[in-house]
Each structure stands twice: as C-alpha cells, then as structure tokens.
Amino acid sequence: MRASRMSLLHLCDSLFPLGGFAHSDGLESATSSGAVSSASDLGHWLDVCLDEAIGRLDGPAVLHAWTAFHDRDWEALARLDQEVVALRPSSSARRASRAMGSRLLVTWQALYPDPRLAHALRLTHEGRLGPALPVAFAGACVAAGIDRRDAVDAFAYTRLAATISSAMRLMPIGQSEAHRLLTETLARVPATVDAMIEKGWAPESFAPAMDIATMTQQYLHSRLFRS
C-alpha cells in the first residue's frame, strides 16, 4: 500500500515528464480575450473545469478506463478511447490529449513495467489506441495498484493544479490567491467523484466556452502554450 501511494505521488508530481506544461486547455485564449481577467473569473473557470471537463468527460473516462485495464477488456478500452477523443471538438485538444497520453504510457512502462501497459502500447502502435490522457492515466494507476476512486481524485488534482500553474503565468495573480482558488475547488472534488460513481455516468461533453477558447488558441498573435 505504501509503495502504491508513493507511485501515485510520483504520477501526480509536476516534475513527471508528461508535457502538460505546454498546454493551457484554452486558458491562454480566454485570458487574451479578456474572458478570464480576474481571480473571480479564474474561480469560475476552475468550476467549469471540475464540473464539466472533469465531471462529465475526463472523470468518467478514468473510471471506465480503470475497469477496462483492470479486467483486460481491450475492446472496451479501445472503444472508450475513441469516444473520449471524438468528444473533444478542438483538433488541438485531441492532439494534446493523445500526445500526453502516449508519453505517459511510454514513460510509466519504462519506470514501472507492467504487462497490461505493454499490451496497451502494442494497441497504440497498431493504431487502435490513442491513448487519450485520462485513459492512459487510468492504466498507470491500475499498474501502480491505485484503486479506482483514488485514480479519479488524482486525475482531478493534476488537471486543476495544471490550470492554476498556467494561470500564474498568464494573468496577474499571486501564488496565495491562486492556491486559495485551487483549495476551494479541490474541496468539491470528493462530491463530484461521488456523483460520477453513484450515477455511473458515461463520458459526455458540453463546455462550449472552453471549447471555443481552445479552438481559437491557434489564432493568437503570440503564445506561451500550444493549446
């Protein structure tokens, strides 16, 4: 149990070479347009990240992918991965999710070898798996002995923390204020995950403002982030 906890800390650490530092998930476009310009705006953005992006799409994807990896149900995993990718309207978001997912699987398998990850990588090489980031994250958690609930909690933390990291580079907000907002949002994660598990939600997506921000990222005159 202690070993799996240490592995989870490793997986969630910002030092882990995932490549997430290169993506803002549309926040750069939102700050550039003025849609997110204050701490209050950022708080609302975090709420949408949790309730919509994580609560309705990525979180359920981690839950279902964890089960598919655990049961070695590769057909279900491939179908889920295709659906999760297809639900992202922005081509840059699809590329980003696949790039980070692939990098996560390759790196985690090199550090913590597991036959299930090896098989998932074969599916990737065959073009049957992207994998999308939440799918790869679930696989890493299964391989590390992390239970299903903790996997979703951890994924939510990594994505919300990454959003705060991006915000501190994109807008005039101090560390204390940024982490206050993160703390408030993280406090709502357990209830959000409880609802996912209780209702058994399938992945779905409806976050038009975030999707538009992500799609317009490529048209910014100068950028810090790829997406």
C-alpha positions in Angstrom: 0.0 0.0 0.0 2.8 2.4 0.9 4.5 1.7 -2.4 1.4 2.4 -4.4 0.9 5.7 -2.5 4.5 6.7 -3.4 3.8 5.8 -7.1 0.7 8.0 -7.0 2.7 10.9 -5.7 5.2 10.3 -8.5 2.5 10.3 -11.1 0.9 13.5 -9.8 4.1 15.4 -9.4 4.5 18.3 -11.7 8.1 17.1 -12.4 6.8 14.0 -14.1 7.7 14.3 -17.8 4.1 14.4 -19.1 4.4 17.5 -21.2 1.4 19.2 -19.6 3.3 22.4 -19.1 2.9 23.1 -22.8 -0.9 23.2 -22.7 -3.3 25.6 -21.0 -6.5 23.9 -22.2 -7.8 27.1 -23.7 -7.0 29.3 -20.7 -4.4 31.3 -22.7 -7.0 32.2 -25.3 -9.5 33.1 -22.5 -7.1 35.4 -20.8 -6.0 37.0 -24.0 -9.6 37.8 -25.0 -10.4 39.2 -21.5 -12.9 36.4 -20.7 -10.7 35.5 -17.7 -9.1 38.6 -16.3 -9.6 38.4 -12.5 -9.4 36.0 -9.6 -13.2 35.7 -9.7 -13.1 34.8 -13.4 -10.5 32.2 -12.8 -12.6 30.7 -10.0 -15.5 30.3 -12.4 -13.1 28.8 -15.0 -12.0 26.2 -12.4 -15.6 25.4 -11.6 -16.2 24.6 -15.2 -13.0 22.6 -15.4 -14.2 20.5 -12.5 -18.0 20.3 -13.2 -17.8 19.9 -17.0 -14.4 18.9 -18.3 -13.6 16.5 -15.4 -17.0 15.8 -14.0 -18.7 14.9 -17.3 -15.9 13.8 -19.6 -12.4 13.0 -18.2 -13.5 11.7 -14.8 -16.0 9.2 -16.1 -13.3 8.2 -18.7 -10.8 7.5 -16.0 -13.4 5.4 -14.1 -14.4 3.3 -17.1 -10.8 3.0 -18.4 -9.6 1.8 -15.0 -12.2 -1.0 -15.1 -11.2 -1.9 -18.7 -7.5 -2.0 -17.8 -8.1 -4.0 -14.6 -10.3 -6.5 -16.5 -8.0 -6.6 -19.6 -11.0 -5.7 -21.7 -9.1 -4.3 -24.6 -12.0 -3.9 -27.0 -13.9 -1.9 -24.4 -10.8 0.2 -23.8 -10.3 0.9 -27.5 -14.0 2.0 -27.9 -13.8 4.2 -24.8 -10.6 5.8 -26.1 -12.1 6.6 -29.5 -15.2 8.1 -27.8 -13.2 10.3 -25.5 -11.1 11.6 -28.3 -14.2 12.2 -30.5 -15.9 14.2 -27.8 -13.3 16.9 -27.9 -14.4 19.4 -30.6 -11.0 21.1 -30.9 -8.4 19.3 -33.0 -5.6 20.8 -30.9 -7.2 19.4 -27.7 -7.4 16.0 -29.3 -3.7 16.1 -30.3 -2.7 17.4 -26.9 -4.6 14.6 -25.1 -3.1 11.9 -27.3 0.4 13.4 -27.0 0.3 13.5 -23.2 -1.4 10.1 -23.0 1.1 8.4 -25.2 4.0 10.0 -23.4 2.5 8.9 -20.0 2.2 5.3 -21.1 5.7 5.1 -22.6 7.3 6.7 -19.6 5.3 4.8 -16.9 6.0 1.5 -18.6 9.7 2.3 -18.6 9.7 3.2 -14.9 7.1 0.6 -13.6 6.9 -2.2 -16.2 3.5 -4.0 -16.3 2.2 -6.4 -18.9 -1.1 -4.5 -19.2 0.7 -1.3 -20.1 2.8 -3.3 -22.6 -0.3 -4.6 -24.3 -1.8 -1.1 -24.4 1.3 0.2 -26.1 1.0 -2.5 -28.7 -2.5 -1.4 -29.4 -1.1 2.2 -29.7 1.4 1.0 -32.2 -1.3 -0.8 -34.2 -3.4 2.5 -34.3 -6.2 1.0 -32.1 -5.5 3.2 -29.1 -4.6 7.0 -28.9 -4.5 6.9 -26.0 -6.3 9.9 -24.6 -4.8 11.3 -21.4 -7.5 10.1 -19.0 -7.3 6.6 -20.5 -3.5 6.4 -20.1 -3.7 7.9 -16.6 -6.2 5.1 -15.6 -3.8 2.5 -17.0 -0.8 3.9 -15.0 -3.0 3.8 -11.8 -4.0 0.2 -12.4 -0.4 -0.8 -12.9 0.6 1.0 -9.7 -2.1 -0.6 -7.6 -4.1 2.6 -7.2 -7.8 1.9 -6.6 -10.5 3.3 -8.9 -11.7 6.1 -6.7 -8.2 7.4 -5.9 -7.3 7.3 -9.6 -10.1 9.8 -10.4 -9.3 12.0 -7.4 -5.7 12.1 -8.5 -6.6 12.9 -12.1 -8.8 15.8 -11.0 -6.0 17.2 -8.8 -3.4 17.0 -11.7 -5.7 18.9 -14.1 -6.8 21.5 -11.7 -3.3 22.1 -10.5 -2.1 22.4 -14.1 -4.7 25.0 -14.7 -3.5 27.1 -11.7 0.1 26.7 -12.9 -1.0 28.1 -16.3 -2.9 30.9 -14.8 0.0 32.1 -12.7 2.0 32.5 -16.0 -0.9 34.1 -17.9 -2.5 36.7 -15.6 -1.7 39.0 -12.7 -2.5 36.7 -9.8 -0.3 35.9 -6.8 0.6 32.4 -5.5 -1.5 32.8 -2.4 -4.6 33.9 -4.2 -4.1 31.2 -6.9 -3.8 28.4 -4.4 -6.8 29.7 -2.4 -8.8 29.2 -5.5 -7.3 25.8 -6.1 -8.1 24.8 -2.4 -11.7 25.9 -2.8 -12.1 23.8 -6.0 -10.3 20.8 -4.6 -12.8 20.8 -1.7 -15.5 20.0 -4.2 -13.7 17.1 -5.9 -14.9 14.3 -3.5 -18.6 15.2 -4.0 -18.1 15.4 -7.8 -16.4 12.0 -7.8 -19.1 10.5 -5.6 -21.8 11.6 -8.1 -19.8 10.1 -11.0 -19.6 6.7 -9.2 -23.2 6.7 -8.0 -24.7 7.6 -11.3 -22.3 5.5 -13.5 -22.0 8.3 -16.0 -20.7 7.6 -19.4 -18.3 10.3 -20.8 -20.1 13.3 -22.3 -19.1 16.8 -23.2 -20.8 20.2 -23.1 -18.5 23.1 -22.3 -18.9 25.5 -25.3 -17.0 28.4 -23.8 -13.9 26.3 -23.0 -14.1 24.5 -26.4 -14.3 27.9 -28.3 -11.3 29.1 -26.2 -9.3 26.0 -27.1 -10.2 26.3 -30.8 -9.2 30.0 -31.0 -5.8 29.4 -29.3 -4.1 28.8 -32.6 -5.0 32.3 -33.9 -3.3 34.2 -31.0 -0.6 36.5 -32.3 1.9 35.2 -29.7 1.6 32.2 -27.4 3.1 30.6 -24.4 1.2 27.4 -24.8 0.5 25.0 -27.7 -3.2 24.8 -26.8 
